[in-house]
Structure formats: structure tokens, C-alpha cells
Amino acid sequence: MRTQMILSACISLLFYGACQQETKERSDHPHEKKTETQSLSAEDQALLQRARQFFQPLPSEAPNPENPLNEDKVRLGKMLYFDPRLSLSGFISCNSCHNLATAGVDNLPTSVGHRWQLGPRNAPTVLNAALHMAQFWDGRAKDVEEQAGMPVTNPIEMAMPSEEFALERIASIPDYVSLFEQAFPNEDSPLNYRNMARAIGAFERTLLTPSRFDRFLEGEASALNDQEKRGLKTFIDVGCITCHTGALLGGNMYQKFGLFGNYWEYTSSNRIDSGRYVETKNEADVFMFKVPSLRNITLTYPYFHDGAVWSLDTAVWIMGKVQLGKDLSPDQIQDITAFLGSLSGEIPEAAMRLPALPPSSDQTPLPRR
């Protein structure tokens, strides 16, 4: 028995000594645990450093000091976003053209509006739109709040005859009256057209979609596969970063569509659109369009301002020809397209849950044709 006790004590001492030695070795190397970025291969490290010169991770918020968010305002905005009673027909909602189930678009060349009219331009995605420098292809709205009020009274889109008529319909729904009071608690008359647009804009400011590319920019090399990394390198090397930069890879400048040729000769567009010139009447704005964000681009087909091109491969080839003056090879196009797939993110779960809309009352104006 005594022999066993001595043996046990010796083993304990040996184990304790080994632990002490391991602790000392670890203390001698306080930086032994490397960060993700430090453990990258030299090739990945070089690519990451280049990428960070042109791109930033998607912000976690899209604030607007003129429209601070609160839970009640976002909840109200979500209801209004999905409510077809904001249209004259009682059939069209914001979600009709910017369907959250299909990456914030309707996947049509141009959207179907009141009395089945077709709009003149492709509906851009609402996802991450709050981070753009302006709204619409021609930039005629400064932010998502201003944009949110425009389709409601547009005769081709939701076709309300006036802002007053839209407010009359909303105000006839008792629950909406209460919801506006909760969302804008410090105002004497909170149910007004400006606040309607501000509420919708507040909801849209929550529609941010970080992706695998953000994880790569933060140092996680394995977030992109080898082809996507080749595509990223090609994207930079051939000059796509001339216009598609920043956290959105676009959305932050205007650019002429067709620097090295007439765009319609490549897109087979049904009509020639003069871009911002239609709005500004400034000759310098002929064929100028807001550069689209490439976030979720693999999901937001068809492409370009008129939705004339359905294939992303074709769109990349056209951009090479008319914007860069280059004939991109099939391998380059495939690699770039693969990289663009890494920009698809997840819509916040809370935004995807359909809201229960408040019921109409006996005083609610009926839909019209």
C-alpha cells in the first residue's frame, strides 16, 4: 500500500511539473495564437490587402439622422411596405416590385403597375438601398425616405390620385392611427404623408445583407473558394473597380453607360434611354446612370436599367466591351461571375416574417380601377 502511495505521489509531481513547463512555454510565447489574417497564405494575404484598397465590409447599420429608427417606426414601416391599400387598386404594394422573397426585386425587365402598365426602367433591389448615395437609376431621390413616397402617387405605379387621398385611406384604419402615434410620439399630427414615407424608409434601413465576401474582407480566407478568389483578382485587374467599389461595390457614383460603344447595340434594348438627362436636361448627363450595387447581383436578374439582359455571364461580357473596351475571355467571365456569387447575403429574419396588416373600416375608401 505504501509503495502505491509513493508511486501515486511521484506521478502527480511529474504531471504537475509537466503542466508548469507547458504554462511557462506558453507564457514565453504570448503571441503564439495567430489572428485569422496573420495565418493567411502569402497569396491570400496579398489578395486581401489589394481588396481592402477598394472595398469595405457592409456596415451593420444604415442610419439617417433626419429619420432616427425606433422599434415602433420600423414595425409601422414594414406594415406599410406590404400593404396594397397604398395603391389605388388595392392590389399593388411596395413588395410587389421589391419582393423580399426574391432579393428585393420582381425579376421582370420592368415592373407591372396600375392597370398593367409597364414602367420604363428595371426595379432595383431594395436590399442595402439605404446605403446608396441616391435612389433610382437617375438619382432623383436623395434617400429611401424620399423615394418611398414617390411610387404611391405615380400614375404608372401605385396611382393614388393625390397624397391627400392616400392619407384618407390610411387614416380610415383605426389601428394605423394608433401606430403612427406610437412611431412618432412627439408630434401633434403624426399621421401625415412625410411620416408615411419616413416609416417605410426606416424599415428599408434594416434590410442589410452581409455576405461571405464581408467575412473575407475581415480576414477569413476560407470564406471564398479558389475560383471566387481568382474572380476577385480578375475583377480588380481588368478594371471593374473603376466604378464598382466601396461597401456596396457600386451605388456611389454616376457613370456613362457605353464608354466604348452604344450600349443598346450590345443589350438589344427596346428603347434608347438617355439616363439622368431625362431628369436634369443637362447634356453632360446623357446616358449617365447611377452605378448599381453588385450586392446580391446573382439573384436580381434581369440586368441593366431596362432589364434587357437575363444572363449574368452576358452582362459581364457586355460590361467588359462597353465600359472597359476589353474582350473578356470565357474563363475570366466565369471567374468574375463566381466571385459575384459571394456577394449574395441573407435578408434579416425579422424582415422576412410577413406582418399582420390592420383591418379596413367601414370608412376606408374602396379600391378603384
Order of alpha helices (4+ residues) and beta strands (2+ residues): alpha-alpha-alpha-alpha-alpha-alpha-alpha-alpha-alpha-alpha-beta-alpha-alpha-beta-alpha-alpha-alpha
